[in-house]
Amino acid sequence: MQRIRRSPLKKQQDRWGLLFAVPALIFFSVFSFYPILSALWTGFTNKQALSLERPKFVGLANYVYLLQSADFWNSMRATAVFTLGTFSALVLLSLLLSALVSGLHRGKKFYQLAYYSPAVLSSVVAATIWLLIFDPRGLANQAVGAVMNTPGVDYDWFINPFMEQLSTMLVYFWKYIGYFVIICIAGMASIPASIYEATRLDGATKWQTYWRITFPLLRPTVLLVSVMSMLQCLRTFSVQYLFTLGGAPLAAINVITLNIYFTGIRYYRIGRASAMSIILLIIMVVLTWVQFRGSRTDEVTY
């Protein structure tokens, strides 16, 4: 088999490319790959924080305990409910709002800025703002009371399990919807205007243009938004944590990241918390792989 000889210029380009990639590889190795490998090993031990004893290898004992733990399965349920509710709303409404904003002739920049502005806030600030809104005397009860004609009624945003879950979804949706709307608008802007001119000449309606032209050509962007929003929802922590500090019951919003924090930091069981982290990582990898396999975005032509 004849080997392909690379030119000196190609070799030099490859060396420079590798040189520029080394800092990023080092960064990800130190702050991403090493923690993952460390958590994988720690999950097979009984390591405890603040303990002077050397951790012992316990094999799959931590994983067996978690699979038999009602608290762990409650965290899986809370994570699934939050992810499904928030993820579906983020993807669908980001597509809808991006289409509406892109179709505006005036005020487009204003609406883009207005939608994106919550994304620049930290999750702690966003949760603090909504803690005030969900207060019994806050805007949430006043707004719902005005719509439902029930003035003075407290809808128990922090007490009722369903309302508690809904409130965390609302906070996350409010914070991240603008970010994904901007991504969808950027994807729509990359579609050549000549395609839309051709559809108008053919007499296509706006709905036909969006469903037959825009949406198929936007599938790579939809996949990006879908994967990013799903991973963001699975990693949620600060909103639920601050809500529990504000007095909300833990059970309904005890997502797996919050359970990892309580197990490792509050109860000092680092080995068990690491096992939960690896399970979460596996779930994220599998769901991401499923989305890539289910989306045919290998080739998009204009």
Phi, psi and chi 1 to 4 in degrees:
 res  aa     phi    psi   chi1   chi2   chi3   chi4
   1 MET       -  126.1 -178.4  176.8 -179.3      -
   2 GLN   -79.3  130.4 -175.2  177.9    4.5      -
   3 ARG   -85.0  142.0  -61.6 -179.7   59.3 -176.7
   4 ILE   -83.7  122.3  -59.5  176.0      -      -
   5 ARG   -88.4  130.8  -61.0 -178.3   58.8 -177.3
   6 ARG   -89.0  143.7  -65.6 -176.4  -60.8  171.0
   7 SER   -72.5  157.3   64.0      -      -      -
   8 PRO   -56.5  -36.5  -24.9   34.0      -      -
   9 LEU   -65.0  -40.2  178.7   59.8      -      -
  10 LYS   -65.0  -41.0  178.8   62.0  176.3  175.8
  11 LYS   -63.0  -41.5  -68.2 -179.3 -179.7  179.2
  12 GLN   -64.7  -40.0 -175.3  178.3    8.4      -
  13 GLN   -64.0  -39.2  -69.5  175.9  -17.6      -
  14 ASP   -64.6  -40.4  -68.5  -16.7      -      -
  15 ARG   -65.3  -42.7  -75.5 -164.9  -65.4  -93.7
  16 TRP   -66.8  -38.1  -81.9  106.0      -      -
  17 GLY   -62.0  -42.5      -      -      -      -
  18 LEU   -65.2  -39.0  179.5   60.5      -      -
  19 LEU   -61.5  -42.3  180.0   63.0      -      -
  20 PHE   -73.7  -22.9  -76.7  112.4      -      -
  21 ALA   -83.7  -19.9      -      -      -      -
  22 VAL   -59.0  -47.5  165.0      -      -      -
  23 PRO   -57.8  -41.5  -24.9   35.0      -      -
  24 ALA   -66.1  -39.8      -      -      -      -
  25 LEU   -63.2  -41.0  -67.1  174.8      -      -
  26 ILE   -64.2  -43.6  -65.6  175.0      -      -
  27 PHE   -60.7  -48.9  178.5   84.5      -      -
  28 PHE   -68.4  -32.1  -79.3  106.4      -      -
  29 SER   -65.8  -41.3  -61.9      -      -      -
  30 VAL   -75.6  -42.7  172.9      -      -      -
  31 PHE  -103.0   -6.6  -65.9  101.2      -      -
  32 SER  -126.3  -58.7  -64.9      -      -      -
  33 PHE   -68.0  -45.5  -60.1  142.7      -      -
  34 TYR   -62.7  -46.7  171.4   74.1      -      -
  35 PRO   -59.3  -35.3  -25.9   35.7      -      -
  36 ILE   -65.9  -46.3  -68.2  173.8      -      -
  37 LEU   -65.5  -38.2  -64.9  176.2      -      -
  38 SER   -64.3  -42.8  177.4      -      -      -
  39 ALA   -66.2  -35.6      -      -      -      -
  40 LEU   -62.0  -44.0  179.8   62.2      -      -
  41 TRP   -70.3  -43.5  166.8 -108.7      -      -
  42 THR   -62.8  -30.2  -53.6      -      -      -
  43 GLY   -65.1  -16.4      -      -      -      -
  44 PHE   -96.7    9.3  -66.3  117.0      -      -
  45 THR  -122.5  172.2   67.6      -      -      -
  46 ASN  -104.5   35.1   64.3  -14.0      -      -
  47 LYS   -59.0  135.9 -177.3  177.0 -179.1  179.1
  48 GLN  -128.0  141.6  -64.0 -172.0   12.5      -
  49 ALA   -68.7  148.7      -      -      -      -
  50 LEU    63.4   19.0  -54.1  179.8      -      -
  51 SER  -105.4  135.3  176.2      -      -      -
  52 LEU   -85.5  -10.2  -61.2  178.3      -      -
  53 GLU   -77.0  146.3  -63.9 -177.5    2.6      -
  54 ARG   -72.6  133.1 -172.6  174.2 -178.1  178.7
  55 PRO   -60.0  142.4  -20.8   32.1      -      -
  56 LYS  -103.9  144.3  -64.1 -179.4 -179.3  178.8
  57 PHE   -75.4  122.8 -178.7   79.8      -      -
  58 VAL  -118.1    5.1  -64.9      -      -      -
  59 GLY    67.8 -130.6      -      -      -      -
  60 LEU   -92.1   17.0  -62.8  174.9      -      -
  61 ALA   -61.4  -41.1      -      -      -      -
  62 ASN   -63.9  -40.7  -71.8  -35.3      -      -
  63 TYR   -69.4  -38.5  -66.1   93.8      -      -
  64 VAL   -63.8  -42.3  172.0      -      -      -
  65 TYR   -61.4  -43.9  174.3   86.0      -      -
  66 LEU   -64.8  -40.9  -68.7  175.2      -      -
  67 LEU   -67.4  -19.2  -66.0  178.1      -      -
  68 GLN  -101.7    1.7  -62.9  174.9  -11.6      -
  69 SER   -93.0  125.9  171.2      -      -      -
  70 ALA   -67.5  -32.7      -      -      -      -
  71 ASP   -65.5  -39.8 -176.5   58.4      -      -
  72 PHE   -65.7  -43.3  171.4   75.2      -      -
  73 TRP   -69.5  -29.1  -73.8  109.7      -      -
  74 ASN   -65.4  -38.2  176.7   66.8      -      -
  75 SER   -65.4  -39.1  -65.1      -      -      -
  76 MET   -63.1  -41.7  -65.6  -70.9  -72.0      -
  77 ARG   -64.4  -46.1  179.3 -157.8   56.9   78.7
  78 ALA   -62.6  -38.8      -      -      -      -
  79 THR   -66.9  -42.1  -56.3      -      -      -
  80 ALA   -65.0  -42.8      -      -      -      -
  81 VAL   -63.3  -46.6  170.0      -      -      -
  82 PHE   -64.0  -43.9  176.5   84.1      -      -
  83 THR   -66.4  -45.9  -58.9      -      -      -
  84 LEU   -63.8  -44.5  -71.1  174.6      -      -
  85 GLY   -66.6  -44.1      -      -      -      -
  86 THR   -80.5  -41.7  -47.7      -      -      -
  87 PHE   -61.8  -47.3  160.1   76.8      -      -
  88 SER   -64.5  -40.6   56.2      -      -      -
  89 ALA   -66.2  -40.3      -      -      -      -
  90 LEU   -63.4  -45.3  -77.4  173.0      -      -
  91 VAL   -68.8  -50.0  174.4      -      -      -
  92 LEU   -66.3  -46.9  -65.8  176.7      -      -
  93 LEU   -76.2  -25.9  -70.2  179.3      -      -
  94 SER   -66.6  -37.8   61.6      -      -      -
  95 LEU   -66.7  -42.4  -69.4  172.2      -      -
  96 LEU   -66.6  -48.9  174.8   61.8      -      -
  97 LEU   -67.3  -36.4  -67.9  174.4      -      -
  98 SER   -65.5  -37.3   60.2      -      -      -
  99 ALA   -66.7  -39.9      -      -      -      -
 100 LEU   -66.8  -43.7  -66.3  176.3      -      -
 101 VAL   -67.8  -39.6  172.8      -      -      -
 102 SER   -65.4  -26.9  -62.2      -      -      -
 103 GLY   -83.6   -5.0      -      -      -      -
 104 LEU   -76.2  144.6  -65.7  175.8      -      -
 105 HIS   -98.3  -23.5  -61.4  -71.1      -      -
 106 ARG  -133.1  144.1  -61.6  179.0   60.3 -176.1
 107 GLY    79.6   12.6      -      -      -      -
 108 LYS   -63.3  -44.5 -177.4 -176.8  -61.3 -174.4
 109 LYS   -64.3  -37.6  -63.4  -64.4 -177.7 -178.3
 110 PHE   -63.0  -45.6  169.2   77.2      -      -
 111 TYR   -67.9  -36.5  -76.8  104.8      -      -
 112 GLN   -61.7  -44.5  -69.4 -178.9   16.3      -
 113 LEU   -65.6  -39.8  179.2   62.2      -      -
 114 ALA   -65.6  -41.9      -      -      -      -
 115 TYR   -69.1  -36.6  -78.8  123.8      -      -
 116 TYR   -81.2  -22.6 -174.1   74.2      -      -
 117 SER   -55.7  -39.1   55.7      -      -      -
 118 PRO   -64.2  -24.0  -22.7   34.5      -      -
 119 ALA   -67.8  -23.3      -      -      -      -
 120 VAL   -80.0  -12.7  -57.5      -      -      -
 121 LEU   -78.7  147.9  -61.4  175.8      -      -
 122 SER   -72.7  158.0   68.3      -      -      -
 123 SER   -62.3  -31.9  -61.8      -      -      -
 124 VAL   -65.3  -45.0  175.3      -      -      -
 125 VAL   -64.9  -43.1  173.9      -      -      -
 126 ALA   -61.1  -44.4      -      -      -      -
 127 ALA   -65.9  -37.1      -      -      -      -
 128 THR   -64.7  -41.4  -56.4      -      -      -
 129 ILE   -60.4  -44.9  -67.8  173.0      -      -
 130 TRP   -76.0  -21.7  -78.7   87.2      -      -
 131 LEU   -62.0  -38.2  -80.1  172.1      -      -
 132 LEU   -70.7  -37.4  -61.3  175.6      -      -
 133 ILE   -66.5  -38.6  -66.0  175.6      -      -
 134 PHE   -85.0    3.1  -70.7  133.8      -      -
 135 ASP   -60.0  147.6 -174.3   83.9      -      -
 136 PRO   -51.9  -28.7  -29.8   35.5      -      -
 137 ARG  -102.6   14.7  -64.7  165.7  -64.4 -179.5
 138 GLY   -86.4 -175.4      -      -      -      -
 139 LEU   -69.9  -27.8  -67.1  175.7      -      -
 140 ALA   -63.2  -49.5      -      -      -      -
 141 ASN   -65.8  -36.8  -77.3  -31.7      -      -
 142 GLN   -66.7  -41.8  -64.8  179.0   19.7      -
 143 ALA   -67.3  -47.9      -      -      -      -
 144 VAL   -64.7  -37.6  176.3      -      -      -
 145 GLY   -63.7  -37.0      -      -      -      -
 146 ALA   -68.5  -39.0      -      -      -      -
 147 VAL   -72.7  -42.7  173.2      -      -      -
 148 MET   -89.4   -1.2  -57.0  -65.5  -66.4      -
 149 ASN    58.3   45.1 -165.0   21.9      -      -
 150 THR  -128.6   65.5   55.8      -      -      -
 151 PRO   -64.8  140.3   24.5  -33.6      -      -
 152 GLY    84.3   -1.1      -      -      -      -
 153 VAL   -86.9  132.5  175.1      -      -      -
 154 ASP   -93.8  122.4 -176.3    6.9      -      -
 155 TYR   -89.2   12.1  -75.9   88.7      -      -
 156 ASP    54.1   55.1  -63.0  -29.4      -      -
 157 TRP   -62.9  -26.3  -61.9   94.6      -      -
 158 PHE  -108.0    1.4  -64.0  138.9      -      -
 159 ILE  -115.6  -53.0  -60.8  174.8      -      -
 160 ASN   -66.9  127.8 -175.3  -78.2      -      -
 161 PRO   -57.9  -41.6  -25.3   34.3      -      -
 162 PHE   -65.1  -46.3  173.0   78.1      -      -
 163 MET   -65.5  -33.2  -60.0  -58.6  -68.9      -
 164 GLU   -64.7  -45.1 -170.5 -179.8    4.9      -
 165 GLN   -64.5  -42.6  -68.2  172.9  -22.2      -
 166 LEU   -62.1  -39.6  179.2   61.7      -      -
 167 SER   -64.5  -40.4   62.2      -      -      -
 168 THR   -66.9  -36.1   56.8      -      -      -
 169 MET   -64.2  -40.5  -65.5  178.3 -169.7      -
 170 LEU   -63.4  -41.6  -73.1  174.7      -      -
 171 VAL   -62.0  -47.3  176.6      -      -      -
 172 TYR   -65.8  -41.3 -127.8   69.3      -      -
 173 PHE   -62.6  -46.5  175.7   82.2      -      -
 174 TRP   -60.2  -37.1  173.1   79.6      -      -
 175 LYS   -75.6  -38.1  175.6  171.5  169.7   52.3
 176 TYR  -107.5   -9.3  -71.2  105.0      -      -
 177 ILE   -62.3  -40.2 -177.3   62.2      -      -
 178 GLY   -64.7  -35.1      -      -      -      -
 179 TYR   -62.1  -44.6  177.3   74.8      -      -
 180 PHE   -77.2  -27.4  -65.2  116.9      -      -
 181 VAL   -63.1  -43.1  165.5      -      -      -
 182 ILE   -62.8  -39.1  -63.8  -60.9      -      -
 183 ILE   -63.4  -43.6  -66.8  177.9      -      -
 184 CYS   -66.0  -38.1  -69.2      -      -      -
 185 ILE   -63.8  -40.4  -69.4  175.9      -      -
 186 ALA   -63.7  -37.8      -      -      -      -
 187 GLY   -65.4  -40.5      -      -      -      -
 188 MET   -66.3  -35.8  -69.1  179.9  179.6      -
 189 ALA   -66.7  -22.6      -      -      -      -
 190 SER   -79.1  -11.0   64.8      -      -      -
 191 ILE   -79.2  126.3  -58.5  174.8      -      -
 192 PRO   -58.6  139.6  -22.7   33.1      -      -
 193 ALA   -66.6  -23.8      -      -      -      -
 194 SER   -63.0  -29.3   58.2      -      -      -
 195 ILE   -66.4  -43.2  -62.5  179.4      -      -
 196 TYR   -67.6  -34.5  -66.8  113.4      -      -
 197 GLU   -63.7  -38.7  -66.1  175.6    0.2      -
 198 ALA   -66.0  -38.4      -      -      -      -
 199 THR   -67.8  -36.7   59.1      -      -      -
 200 ARG   -65.9  -38.2  -76.3 -164.8  -65.0  -91.6
 201 LEU   -66.1  -31.3  -68.3  175.5      -      -
 202 ASP   -80.7   -4.7  -69.8  -21.9      -      -
 203 GLY    83.4   22.4      -      -      -      -
 204 ALA   -74.3  143.5      -      -      -      -
 205 THR   -78.4  170.4   63.0      -      -      -
 206 LYS   -63.0  -39.3  -69.2 -176.1  177.5 -179.5
 207 TRP   -66.6  -43.4  169.3 -108.7      -      -
 208 GLN   -63.2  -39.3  -69.4  173.5  -27.9      -
 209 THR   -63.5  -42.8  -59.2      -      -      -
 210 TYR   -68.8  -45.4 -178.4   82.3      -      -
 211 TRP   -75.2  -34.0 -172.8 -112.5      -      -
 212 ARG   -96.2  -22.1  -61.0  -63.6  179.8   91.4
 213 ILE  -115.6  -61.0  -58.0  -62.8      -      -
 214 THR   -64.1  -51.6  -56.2      -      -      -
 215 PHE   -63.5  -45.9 -174.7   73.6      -      -
 216 PRO   -60.9  -39.9  -24.5   35.3      -      -
 217 LEU   -75.2  -14.2  -63.8  179.4      -      -
 218 LEU   -95.3    3.0 -158.6   62.1      -      -
 219 ARG   -59.3  -39.1  -76.9 -177.0  179.2  176.1
 220 PRO   -60.8  -38.2  -24.4   34.4      -      -
 221 THR   -68.4  -39.9  -56.3      -      -      -
 222 VAL   -62.0  -40.6  174.2      -      -      -
 223 LEU   -63.1  -43.0  176.6   61.7      -      -
 224 LEU   -60.7  -47.7  174.5   64.7      -      -
 225 VAL   -63.4  -40.1  169.5      -      -      -
 226 SER   -63.7  -46.9  178.0      -      -      -
 227 VAL   -67.4  -45.6  171.5      -      -      -
 228 MET   -64.6  -42.9  -69.0 -179.3   63.0      -
 229 SER   -68.0  -37.6   59.3      -      -      -
 230 MET   -63.7  -47.2 -179.8 -161.3   66.4      -
 231 LEU   -64.2  -37.7  -63.9  179.4      -      -
 232 GLN   -64.1  -40.5 -165.6   70.3   33.0      -
 233 CYS   -69.0  -38.7  -67.7      -      -      -
 234 LEU   -67.0  -26.9  -72.1  172.0      -      -
 235 ARG   -93.9    8.8  -63.8 -171.6  -59.9  113.3
 236 THR   -59.6  139.4  179.3      -      -      -
 237 PHE  -150.2  -53.9  168.2   77.3      -      -
 238 SER   -63.6  -38.9   54.8      -      -      -
 239 VAL   -62.7  -49.4  173.8      -      -      -
 240 GLN   -63.5  -38.7  -72.7   79.0    2.9      -
 241 TYR   -64.6  -46.0  176.2   69.9      -      -
 242 LEU   -69.2  -31.7  -71.3  174.2      -      -
 243 PHE   -66.7  -39.3  -89.1   41.3      -      -
 244 THR   -67.1  -36.2   56.5      -      -      -
 245 LEU   -65.4  -29.5  -70.0 -177.1      -      -
 246 GLY   -78.6   -1.4      -      -      -      -
 247 GLY   108.8    1.0      -      -      -      -
 248 ALA   -72.6  142.0      -      -      -      -
 249 PRO   -59.6  147.9  -22.3   32.8      -      -
 250 LEU   -82.0  -36.7  176.2   63.1      -      -
 251 ALA   -56.5  -44.8      -      -      -      -
 252 ALA   -71.4  -26.4      -      -      -      -
 253 ILE  -119.6   21.8   56.7  173.3      -      -
 254 ASN   -81.1   71.6 -171.9   21.9      -      -
 255 VAL   -66.5  167.2  -67.2      -      -      -
 256 ILE   -65.4  -34.1 -170.4  168.7      -      -
 257 THR   -66.2  -38.0   51.6      -      -      -
 258 LEU   -66.9  -38.4 -167.6   60.3      -      -
 259 ASN   -65.0  -38.4 -159.9  -11.1      -      -
 260 ILE   -60.7  -43.9  -68.7  170.7      -      -
 261 TYR   -62.2  -49.5  169.4   79.2      -      -
 262 PHE   -63.1  -41.4  -75.5  139.6      -      -
 263 THR   -66.2  -44.3  -57.7      -      -      -
 264 GLY   -83.4  -40.0      -      -      -      -
 265 ILE   -94.2  -43.4  -55.4  -58.9      -      -
 266 ARG   -84.3  -37.8 -177.0  170.0  -66.4 -176.1
 267 TYR  -105.0    1.5  -55.6  127.0      -      -
 268 TYR    66.0   14.2  -50.7  127.1      -      -
 269 ARG   -93.5   82.0  -61.6 -174.7  179.5  -84.8
 270 ILE   -67.6  -39.0  -57.4  -63.0      -      -
 271 GLY   -61.6  -45.5      -      -      -      -
 272 ARG   -67.5  -39.6 -166.0  171.0  -65.2  169.1
 273 ALA   -64.7  -37.3      -      -      -      -
 274 SER   -65.7  -37.1  -61.7      -      -      -
 275 ALA   -63.3  -41.1      -      -      -      -
 276 MET   -64.7  -36.3  -83.5 -166.0  -75.1      -
 277 SER   -63.3  -41.1  -59.5      -      -      -
 278 ILE   -66.7  -38.8  -64.0  -59.6      -      -
 279 ILE   -62.4  -42.5  -67.5  175.5      -      -
 280 LEU   -62.9  -41.3  177.2   60.5      -      -
 281 LEU   -60.9  -43.7  174.2   63.9      -      -
 282 ILE   -62.1  -42.1  -66.3  173.3      -      -
 283 ILE   -61.6  -43.6  -67.4  173.1      -      -
 284 MET   -64.8  -42.0  -65.8  169.1   70.2      -
 285 VAL   -66.2  -43.3  170.7      -      -      -
 286 VAL   -65.5  -45.9  169.6      -      -      -
 287 LEU   -66.0  -36.4  -68.5  179.0      -      -
 288 THR   -65.2  -43.2  -57.9      -      -      -
 289 TRP   -62.2  -39.9  177.4   81.3      -      -
 290 VAL   -63.0  -41.6  168.6      -      -      -
 291 GLN   -66.2  -40.6  -69.6 -163.2   57.0      -
 292 PHE   -66.9  -38.3  -86.0  100.8      -      -
 293 ARG   -69.4  -33.8  -70.3  -76.7  -64.0  178.2
 294 GLY   -83.2   -8.5      -      -      -      -
 295 SER  -111.3  119.8  -59.5      -      -      -
 296 ARG   -90.6   85.5  -62.7  179.7  179.6  179.5
 297 THR  -120.9   26.3   58.8      -      -      -
 298 ASP   -67.0  -34.0  -63.5  -26.2      -      -
 299 GLU  -143.9  121.2 -176.7  179.1   -3.2      -
 300 VAL  -124.2  118.1  173.4      -      -      -
 301 THR  -116.5  147.3   57.2      -      -      -
 302 TYR  -101.2      -  -61.5  134.8      -      -
